[in-house]
């Protein structure tokens, strides 16, 4: 009886284990069969162990398999392990695969590791590895200066003092070898702008710039402005050039105006000094007049003292008074004559 119970329990456990195994197999089959079959029919097979491993590592195995199918169909022998590793690094496997396909079709030498590095380098920006490859295949045009910055033209001054406005269009393509760590479009625009200013500034006359705008392009290209950047400059075309302002004449006018103000200030200083001297002389004149008045006040005192001492008689004093009166009369007549002459001149 006990042997029978043990046999029944063993069969039950075996049945339970069998059911569990069948459930697991059914789950795995239902989860991975369609993906496995799609990869198998596309000649890009993926093992069941890889699919289960991706599920356990929380990797979207459907995306990885689809990306591998796309690569294999395009002739790129990428493995599921490579794509999974790039995904776990935070990359975009779809962009990498499409970029590799575009580079391969265009004859560009772009390796998988390089594409992954570029994809990770542009992560968090508006750029993508696919855009970099497309720009390398189909060059794009950069406006210099950048209109988004609110500046439409670069102003430079020739040696004759005439300012010239210049707008250029720079045709570039992505340099995949130096894309990582290379300077961006802003650096290219800044260097081209600097080259334009240097070229115009070295011209003897603005007329030379207007007659030969291609001289600007040649000089800028000769400076190697695309070195250490993520781009290769194919051409620099001067889209527009015109006369802005006569800076030399304006500067000379401003200098003359400044010189005039300096001269006026110096003249004002001299006038103020002359006024001060005049005031000082007026004060001295008043001081001398005061001394004269003080001396004249001593005369009656001296006469009185002379009377007391007996040194001056009545007749002497009378003659003194007559002389004073005669002097006052002569002065009055002279004053009246001068006034009459002035009146005749005014008439």
Helices and strands as residue ranges (DSSP letters): H 2-41, H 48-56, H 61-73, H 80-88, H 93-106, H 112-121, H 129-137, E 140-144, G 147-149, E 154-157, E 162-174, G 176-178, H 185-201, H 206-211, H 214-222, E 231-246, H 247-309, H 314-346
